[in-house]
Amino acid sequence: MPTTVTHVWRPSIARRVVLDGFVPVPRGASAAPSVLVWPAKDPADVLDYELDITAALAGNDTDTIATVDVVTVPTDLVCTATAADGNLVILWLSAGTAGTTYSVRVSIGTAGGRSIARAIQLPVQSLANSAAPAGSLTNGAGAVITDQNGNPILIGS
């Protein structure tokens, strides 16, 4: 008789952003932290997105994620579930409106009393449609060329 197998769920590293704003900067130099951006999603997608806070806990190996609060702006992007795995916060995000870039504000509390808050951008696009928007810049294979936020670059813009 065959044995039913169980599967171990692991979040996808394809949708992971890493907190990097804790790098020392020489006195007098100004270095703004980079904007955190996840890869685009389709409004019909329900996907796991990650925030790696390892840099914020460097030197405090016993500290762990205790609480997570998530706010999306605009609010039609929905966080359906939240989890923590080591130094990773995993959010399951669904819905959203095509053509909108959302700000997902994540506030983390650690067992050691630290508070970390970041906003991550999430572009929502109609990825299920293969037709390029009118006036889109395309490559030789016909694929739409996008900016750093996943929005199509329009000819003449």
Biotite code that builds the C-alpha atoms (Angstrom):
import biotite.structure as struc

atoms = struc.array([
    struc.Atom([0.000, 0.000, 0.000], chain_id="A", res_id=1, res_name="MET", atom_name="CA", element="C"),
    struc.Atom([1.436, 3.423, -0.953], chain_id="A", res_id=2, res_name="PRO", atom_name="CA", element="C"),
    struc.Atom([2.316, 5.854, 1.801], chain_id="A", res_id=3, res_name="THR", atom_name="CA", element="C"),
    struc.Atom([0.854, 9.340, 1.617], chain_id="A", res_id=4, res_name="THR", atom_name="CA", element="C"),
    struc.Atom([3.652, 11.880, 1.592], chain_id="A", res_id=5, res_name="VAL", atom_name="CA", element="C"),
    struc.Atom([3.715, 15.147, 3.442], chain_id="A", res_id=6, res_name="THR", atom_name="CA", element="C"),
    struc.Atom([5.248, 18.263, 1.973], chain_id="A", res_id=7, res_name="HIS", atom_name="CA", element="C"),
    struc.Atom([7.262, 20.909, 3.757], chain_id="A", res_id=8, res_name="VAL", atom_name="CA", element="C"),
    struc.Atom([6.288, 24.416, 2.707], chain_id="A", res_id=9, res_name="TRP", atom_name="CA", element="C"),
    struc.Atom([9.156, 26.823, 2.148], chain_id="A", res_id=10, res_name="ARG", atom_name="CA", element="C"),
    struc.Atom([8.693, 30.429, 1.106], chain_id="A", res_id=11, res_name="PRO", atom_name="CA", element="C"),
    struc.Atom([9.920, 31.434, -2.331], chain_id="A", res_id=12, res_name="SER", atom_name="CA", element="C"),
    struc.Atom([13.163, 33.418, -2.359], chain_id="A", res_id=13, res_name="ILE", atom_name="CA", element="C"),
    struc.Atom([12.028, 34.946, -5.673], chain_id="A", res_id=14, res_name="ALA", atom_name="CA", element="C"),
    struc.Atom([9.934, 37.435, -3.677], chain_id="A", res_id=15, res_name="ARG", atom_name="CA", element="C"),
    struc.Atom([12.396, 38.254, -0.853], chain_id="A", res_id=16, res_name="ARG", atom_name="CA", element="C"),
    struc.Atom([13.671, 41.726, 0.008], chain_id="A", res_id=17, res_name="VAL", atom_name="CA", element="C"),
    struc.Atom([16.568, 42.141, 2.409], chain_id="A", res_id=18, res_name="VAL", atom_name="CA", element="C"),
    struc.Atom([16.783, 44.883, 4.989], chain_id="A", res_id=19, res_name="LEU", atom_name="CA", element="C"),
    struc.Atom([20.098, 46.630, 4.299], chain_id="A", res_id=20, res_name="ASP", atom_name="CA", element="C"),
    struc.Atom([19.795, 49.974, 6.046], chain_id="A", res_id=21, res_name="GLY", atom_name="CA", element="C"),
    struc.Atom([22.125, 49.022, 8.905], chain_id="A", res_id=22, res_name="PHE", atom_name="CA", element="C"),
    struc.Atom([25.441, 49.345, 7.072], chain_id="A", res_id=23, res_name="VAL", atom_name="CA", element="C"),
    struc.Atom([27.823, 51.803, 8.772], chain_id="A", res_id=24, res_name="PRO", atom_name="CA", element="C"),
    struc.Atom([28.347, 55.040, 6.822], chain_id="A", res_id=25, res_name="VAL", atom_name="CA", element="C"),
    struc.Atom([31.452, 57.229, 7.284], chain_id="A", res_id=26, res_name="PRO", atom_name="CA", element="C"),
    struc.Atom([30.875, 60.439, 9.249], chain_id="A", res_id=27, res_name="ARG", atom_name="CA", element="C"),
    struc.Atom([29.770, 63.284, 6.978], chain_id="A", res_id=28, res_name="GLY", atom_name="CA", element="C"),
    struc.Atom([28.636, 60.976, 4.184], chain_id="A", res_id=29, res_name="ALA", atom_name="CA", element="C"),
    struc.Atom([24.956, 60.696, 3.482], chain_id="A", res_id=30, res_name="SER", atom_name="CA", element="C"),
    struc.Atom([23.611, 57.421, 2.226], chain_id="A", res_id=31, res_name="ALA", atom_name="CA", element="C"),
    struc.Atom([19.866, 57.112, 1.931], chain_id="A", res_id=32, res_name="ALA", atom_name="CA", element="C"),
    struc.Atom([18.631, 53.540, 2.287], chain_id="A", res_id=33, res_name="PRO", atom_name="CA", element="C"),
    struc.Atom([17.465, 52.020, -0.959], chain_id="A", res_id=34, res_name="SER", atom_name="CA", element="C"),
    struc.Atom([13.747, 51.712, -1.616], chain_id="A", res_id=35, res_name="VAL", atom_name="CA", element="C"),
    struc.Atom([12.571, 48.162, -1.020], chain_id="A", res_id=36, res_name="LEU", atom_name="CA", element="C"),
    struc.Atom([10.541, 46.780, -3.956], chain_id="A", res_id=37, res_name="VAL", atom_name="CA", element="C"),
    struc.Atom([9.027, 43.338, -4.436], chain_id="A", res_id=38, res_name="TRP", atom_name="CA", element="C"),
    struc.Atom([8.484, 41.887, -7.930], chain_id="A", res_id=39, res_name="PRO", atom_name="CA", element="C"),
    struc.Atom([5.085, 42.703, -9.473], chain_id="A", res_id=40, res_name="ALA", atom_name="CA", element="C"),
    struc.Atom([2.002, 40.547, -8.926], chain_id="A", res_id=41, res_name="LYS", atom_name="CA", element="C"),
    struc.Atom([-1.219, 40.072, -10.884], chain_id="A", res_id=42, res_name="ASP", atom_name="CA", element="C"),
    struc.Atom([-4.477, 41.045, -9.102], chain_id="A", res_id=43, res_name="PRO", atom_name="CA", element="C"),
    struc.Atom([-5.509, 37.352, -9.183], chain_id="A", res_id=44, res_name="ALA", atom_name="CA", element="C"),
    struc.Atom([-2.248, 36.120, -7.593], chain_id="A", res_id=45, res_name="ASP", atom_name="CA", element="C"),
    struc.Atom([-2.079, 34.997, -3.976], chain_id="A", res_id=46, res_name="VAL", atom_name="CA", element="C"),
    struc.Atom([1.657, 34.819, -3.270], chain_id="A", res_id=47, res_name="LEU", atom_name="CA", element="C"),
    struc.Atom([4.113, 34.741, -0.388], chain_id="A", res_id=48, res_name="ASP", atom_name="CA", element="C"),
    struc.Atom([6.414, 37.769, -0.030], chain_id="A", res_id=49, res_name="TYR", atom_name="CA", element="C"),
    struc.Atom([9.343, 37.969, 2.390], chain_id="A", res_id=50, res_name="GLU", atom_name="CA", element="C"),
    struc.Atom([11.217, 40.593, 4.379], chain_id="A", res_id=51, res_name="LEU", atom_name="CA", element="C"),
    struc.Atom([14.607, 39.456, 5.718], chain_id="A", res_id=52, res_name="ASP", atom_name="CA", element="C"),
    struc.Atom([15.577, 41.422, 8.870], chain_id="A", res_id=53, res_name="ILE", atom_name="CA", element="C"),
    struc.Atom([18.871, 39.613, 9.554], chain_id="A", res_id=54, res_name="THR", atom_name="CA", element="C"),
    struc.Atom([20.869, 42.878, 9.357], chain_id="A", res_id=55, res_name="ALA", atom_name="CA", element="C"),
    struc.Atom([18.756, 44.451, 12.116], chain_id="A", res_id=56, res_name="ALA", atom_name="CA", element="C"),
    struc.Atom([19.459, 41.551, 14.474], chain_id="A", res_id=57, res_name="LEU", atom_name="CA", element="C"),
    struc.Atom([23.182, 41.149, 13.714], chain_id="A", res_id=58, res_name="ALA", atom_name="CA", element="C"),
    struc.Atom([25.075, 40.376, 16.906], chain_id="A", res_id=59, res_name="GLY", atom_name="CA", element="C"),
    struc.Atom([21.867, 39.382, 18.706], chain_id="A", res_id=60, res_name="ASN", atom_name="CA", element="C"),
    struc.Atom([21.475, 35.817, 17.506], chain_id="A", res_id=61, res_name="ASP", atom_name="CA", element="C"),
    struc.Atom([18.967, 34.870, 20.206], chain_id="A", res_id=62, res_name="THR", atom_name="CA", element="C"),
    struc.Atom([16.495, 37.659, 19.372], chain_id="A", res_id=63, res_name="ASP", atom_name="CA", element="C"),
    struc.Atom([13.448, 36.516, 17.414], chain_id="A", res_id=64, res_name="THR", atom_name="CA", element="C"),
    struc.Atom([10.422, 37.999, 15.697], chain_id="A", res_id=65, res_name="ILE", atom_name="CA", element="C"),
    struc.Atom([7.570, 38.216, 18.207], chain_id="A", res_id=66, res_name="ALA", atom_name="CA", element="C"),
    struc.Atom([4.927, 40.388, 16.495], chain_id="A", res_id=67, res_name="THR", atom_name="CA", element="C"),
    struc.Atom([4.154, 41.606, 12.980], chain_id="A", res_id=68, res_name="VAL", atom_name="CA", element="C"),
    struc.Atom([1.684, 44.288, 11.941], chain_id="A", res_id=69, res_name="ASP", atom_name="CA", element="C"),
    struc.Atom([0.906, 44.921, 8.249], chain_id="A", res_id=70, res_name="VAL", atom_name="CA", element="C"),
    struc.Atom([-0.852, 47.915, 6.675], chain_id="A", res_id=71, res_name="VAL", atom_name="CA", element="C"),
    struc.Atom([-1.341, 48.278, 2.909], chain_id="A", res_id=72, res_name="THR", atom_name="CA", element="C"),
    struc.Atom([-1.860, 51.612, 1.178], chain_id="A", res_id=73, res_name="VAL", atom_name="CA", element="C"),
    struc.Atom([-4.194, 51.722, -0.719], chain_id="A", res_id=74, res_name="PRO", atom_name="CA", element="C"),
    struc.Atom([-6.134, 49.193, 1.331], chain_id="A", res_id=75, res_name="THR", atom_name="CA", element="C"),
    struc.Atom([-7.524, 46.974, -1.479], chain_id="A", res_id=76, res_name="ASP", atom_name="CA", element="C"),
    struc.Atom([-4.320, 44.877, -1.435], chain_id="A", res_id=77, res_name="LEU", atom_name="CA", element="C"),
    struc.Atom([-5.028, 42.235, 1.215], chain_id="A", res_id=78, res_name="VAL", atom_name="CA", element="C"),
    struc.Atom([-2.604, 40.515, 3.596], chain_id="A", res_id=79, res_name="CYS", atom_name="CA", element="C"),
    struc.Atom([-4.303, 37.132, 4.062], chain_id="A", res_id=80, res_name="THR", atom_name="CA", element="C"),
    struc.Atom([-1.690, 35.563, 6.371], chain_id="A", res_id=81, res_name="ALA", atom_name="CA", element="C"),
    struc.Atom([1.492, 36.430, 8.259], chain_id="A", res_id=82, res_name="THR", atom_name="CA", element="C"),
    struc.Atom([4.260, 34.116, 9.472], chain_id="A", res_id=83, res_name="ALA", atom_name="CA", element="C"),
    struc.Atom([7.810, 34.287, 10.798], chain_id="A", res_id=84, res_name="ALA", atom_name="CA", element="C"),
    struc.Atom([10.638, 31.874, 10.019], chain_id="A", res_id=85, res_name="ASP", atom_name="CA", element="C"),
    struc.Atom([13.872, 32.748, 11.781], chain_id="A", res_id=86, res_name="GLY", atom_name="CA", element="C"),
    struc.Atom([14.703, 36.296, 10.664], chain_id="A", res_id=87, res_name="ASN", atom_name="CA", element="C"),
    struc.Atom([12.131, 36.247, 7.850], chain_id="A", res_id=88, res_name="LEU", atom_name="CA", element="C"),
    struc.Atom([8.676, 37.768, 7.892], chain_id="A", res_id=89, res_name="VAL", atom_name="CA", element="C"),
    struc.Atom([6.431, 36.043, 5.357], chain_id="A", res_id=90, res_name="ILE", atom_name="CA", element="C"),
    struc.Atom([3.284, 37.767, 4.108], chain_id="A", res_id=91, res_name="LEU", atom_name="CA", element="C"),
    struc.Atom([0.648, 36.226, 1.868], chain_id="A", res_id=92, res_name="TRP", atom_name="CA", element="C"),
    struc.Atom([-0.739, 39.016, -0.312], chain_id="A", res_id=93, res_name="LEU", atom_name="CA", element="C"),
    struc.Atom([-3.784, 38.920, -2.586], chain_id="A", res_id=94, res_name="SER", atom_name="CA", element="C"),
    struc.Atom([-6.018, 41.197, -4.665], chain_id="A", res_id=95, res_name="ALA", atom_name="CA", element="C"),
    struc.Atom([-5.017, 44.729, -5.637], chain_id="A", res_id=96, res_name="GLY", atom_name="CA", element="C"),
    struc.Atom([-5.762, 46.854, -8.698], chain_id="A", res_id=97, res_name="THR", atom_name="CA", element="C"),
    struc.Atom([-3.713, 46.581, -11.890], chain_id="A", res_id=98, res_name="ALA", atom_name="CA", element="C"),
    struc.Atom([-1.645, 49.703, -12.538], chain_id="A", res_id=99, res_name="GLY", atom_name="CA", element="C"),
    struc.Atom([-1.263, 50.541, -8.825], chain_id="A", res_id=100, res_name="THR", atom_name="CA", element="C"),
    struc.Atom([1.961, 50.439, -6.825], chain_id="A", res_id=101, res_name="THR", atom_name="CA", element="C"),
    struc.Atom([1.149, 49.641, -3.198], chain_id="A", res_id=102, res_name="TYR", atom_name="CA", element="C"),
    struc.Atom([3.066, 50.506, -0.060], chain_id="A", res_id=103, res_name="SER", atom_name="CA", element="C"),
    struc.Atom([3.127, 47.554, 2.328], chain_id="A", res_id=104, res_name="VAL", atom_name="CA", element="C"),
    struc.Atom([4.090, 48.869, 5.758], chain_id="A", res_id=105, res_name="ARG", atom_name="CA", element="C"),
    struc.Atom([5.515, 46.150, 7.998], chain_id="A", res_id=106, res_name="VAL", atom_name="CA", element="C"),
    struc.Atom([6.078, 46.787, 11.721], chain_id="A", res_id=107, res_name="SER", atom_name="CA", element="C"),
    struc.Atom([8.003, 44.101, 13.579], chain_id="A", res_id=108, res_name="ILE", atom_name="CA", element="C"),
    struc.Atom([8.478, 43.664, 17.318], chain_id="A", res_id=109, res_name="GLY", atom_name="CA", element="C"),
    struc.Atom([11.163, 41.303, 18.580], chain_id="A", res_id=110, res_name="THR", atom_name="CA", element="C"),
    struc.Atom([11.327, 39.238, 21.751], chain_id="A", res_id=111, res_name="ALA", atom_name="CA", element="C"),
    struc.Atom([14.330, 41.379, 22.782], chain_id="A", res_id=112, res_name="GLY", atom_name="CA", element="C"),
    struc.Atom([12.267, 44.589, 22.624], chain_id="A", res_id=113, res_name="GLY", atom_name="CA", element="C"),
    struc.Atom([13.413, 45.907, 19.247], chain_id="A", res_id=114, res_name="ARG", atom_name="CA", element="C"),
    struc.Atom([10.975, 47.605, 16.867], chain_id="A", res_id=115, res_name="SER", atom_name="CA", element="C"),
    struc.Atom([11.613, 47.618, 13.125], chain_id="A", res_id=116, res_name="ILE", atom_name="CA", element="C"),
    struc.Atom([9.327, 49.302, 10.602], chain_id="A", res_id=117, res_name="ALA", atom_name="CA", element="C"),
    struc.Atom([9.741, 49.389, 6.831], chain_id="A", res_id=118, res_name="ARG", atom_name="CA", element="C"),
    struc.Atom([7.615, 50.149, 3.782], chain_id="A", res_id=119, res_name="ALA", atom_name="CA", element="C"),
    struc.Atom([8.010, 47.880, 0.756], chain_id="A", res_id=120, res_name="ILE", atom_name="CA", element="C"),
    struc.Atom([6.619, 48.808, -2.653], chain_id="A", res_id=121, res_name="GLN", atom_name="CA", element="C"),
    struc.Atom([4.557, 46.194, -4.539], chain_id="A", res_id=122, res_name="LEU", atom_name="CA", element="C"),
    struc.Atom([3.499, 46.954, -8.113], chain_id="A", res_id=123, res_name="PRO", atom_name="CA", element="C"),
    struc.Atom([0.302, 45.213, -9.215], chain_id="A", res_id=124, res_name="VAL", atom_name="CA", element="C"),
    struc.Atom([-0.008, 44.642, -12.941], chain_id="A", res_id=125, res_name="GLN", atom_name="CA", element="C"),
    struc.Atom([-2.269, 42.684, -15.206], chain_id="A", res_id=126, res_name="SER", atom_name="CA", element="C"),
    struc.Atom([0.308, 39.962, -15.865], chain_id="A", res_id=127, res_name="LEU", atom_name="CA", element="C"),
    struc.Atom([-2.250, 37.463, -17.169], chain_id="A", res_id=128, res_name="ALA", atom_name="CA", element="C"),
    struc.Atom([-2.753, 39.633, -20.266], chain_id="A", res_id=129, res_name="ASN", atom_name="CA", element="C"),
    struc.Atom([-0.129, 39.082, -22.929], chain_id="A", res_id=130, res_name="SER", atom_name="CA", element="C"),
    struc.Atom([-1.036, 42.178, -24.925], chain_id="A", res_id=131, res_name="ALA", atom_name="CA", element="C"),
    struc.Atom([1.343, 45.097, -24.492], chain_id="A", res_id=132, res_name="ALA", atom_name="CA", element="C"),
    struc.Atom([-0.214, 48.450, -23.573], chain_id="A", res_id=133, res_name="PRO", atom_name="CA", element="C"),
    struc.Atom([-0.480, 50.832, -26.523], chain_id="A", res_id=134, res_name="ALA", atom_name="CA", element="C"),
    struc.Atom([2.732, 52.789, -26.994], chain_id="A", res_id=135, res_name="GLY", atom_name="CA", element="C"),
    struc.Atom([4.863, 50.395, -24.888], chain_id="A", res_id=136, res_name="SER", atom_name="CA", element="C"),
    struc.Atom([8.555, 50.078, -25.564], chain_id="A", res_id=137, res_name="LEU", atom_name="CA", element="C"),
    struc.Atom([9.367, 46.446, -26.477], chain_id="A", res_id=138, res_name="THR", atom_name="CA", element="C"),
    struc.Atom([12.529, 44.459, -27.105], chain_id="A", res_id=139, res_name="ASN", atom_name="CA", element="C"),
    struc.Atom([13.323, 42.483, -30.271], chain_id="A", res_id=140, res_name="GLY", atom_name="CA", element="C"),
    struc.Atom([11.295, 39.496, -29.022], chain_id="A", res_id=141, res_name="ALA", atom_name="CA", element="C"),
    struc.Atom([8.223, 41.666, -28.413], chain_id="A", res_id=142, res_name="GLY", atom_name="CA", element="C"),
    struc.Atom([8.468, 41.651, -24.600], chain_id="A", res_id=143, res_name="ALA", atom_name="CA", element="C"),
    struc.Atom([7.454, 44.873, -22.869], chain_id="A", res_id=144, res_name="VAL", atom_name="CA", element="C"),
    struc.Atom([10.344, 46.783, -21.252], chain_id="A", res_id=145, res_name="ILE", atom_name="CA", element="C"),
    struc.Atom([9.531, 47.969, -17.731], chain_id="A", res_id=146, res_name="THR", atom_name="CA", element="C"),
    struc.Atom([10.999, 50.402, -15.204], chain_id="A", res_id=147, res_name="ASP", atom_name="CA", element="C"),
    struc.Atom([12.375, 49.396, -11.773], chain_id="A", res_id=148, res_name="GLN", atom_name="CA", element="C"),
    struc.Atom([8.814, 49.182, -10.404], chain_id="A", res_id=149, res_name="ASN", atom_name="CA", element="C"),
    struc.Atom([7.571, 46.869, -13.137], chain_id="A", res_id=150, res_name="GLY", atom_name="CA", element="C"),
    struc.Atom([5.577, 49.551, -14.987], chain_id="A", res_id=151, res_name="ASN", atom_name="CA", element="C"),
    struc.Atom([5.772, 49.530, -18.802], chain_id="A", res_id=152, res_name="PRO", atom_name="CA", element="C"),
    struc.Atom([7.903, 52.246, -20.364], chain_id="A", res_id=153, res_name="ILE", atom_name="CA", element="C"),
    struc.Atom([5.823, 54.152, -22.905], chain_id="A", res_id=154, res_name="LEU", atom_name="CA", element="C"),
    struc.Atom([7.312, 55.558, -26.102], chain_id="A", res_id=155, res_name="ILE", atom_name="CA", element="C"),
    struc.Atom([7.467, 59.353, -25.928], chain_id="A", res_id=156, res_name="GLY", atom_name="CA", element="C"),
    struc.Atom([7.274, 59.480, -22.117], chain_id="A", res_id=157, res_name="SER", atom_name="CA", element="C"),
])
